[in-house]
Amino acid sequence: MPELRVVRQTEYCVDFANEYGDFFVTAKWDGCCHIYRYYNGATFEDKRPDDPNSESDYIHICDLREFISFLTEVADKAERILGFEGYEARNE
């Protein structure tokens, strides 16, 4: 897994990015997060998240641990149903 780094920190939020720049998260003081996932070679340094031409996906989450738990359960069940090889092949 790529290393996580702090990009910027203020009194109210911390911005994180992975070493490739294709994941970018703003963790806010209220427990909510803005999560961006860039693709097709784009990175958070190339594009502004609010740019309509940005090659990115965005989600606003306020229950991050619950969301992670849900996605983990989805991945586990999908792997059991679809089989290890089929599920992993879709994620490469």
Secondary structure as GFF3:
##gff-version 3
##sequence-region A 1 92
A	DSSP	beta_strand	4	9	.	.	.	ID=ss1
A	DSSP	beta_strand	13	18	.	.	.	ID=ss2
A	DSSP	beta_strand	23	28	.	.	.	ID=ss3
A	DSSP	beta_strand	33	38	.	.	.	ID=ss4
A	DSSP	beta_strand	56	61	.	.	.	ID=ss5
A	DSSP	alpha_helix	64	82	.	.	.	ID=ss6
A	DSSP	alpha_helix	84	90	.	.	.	ID=ss7
###
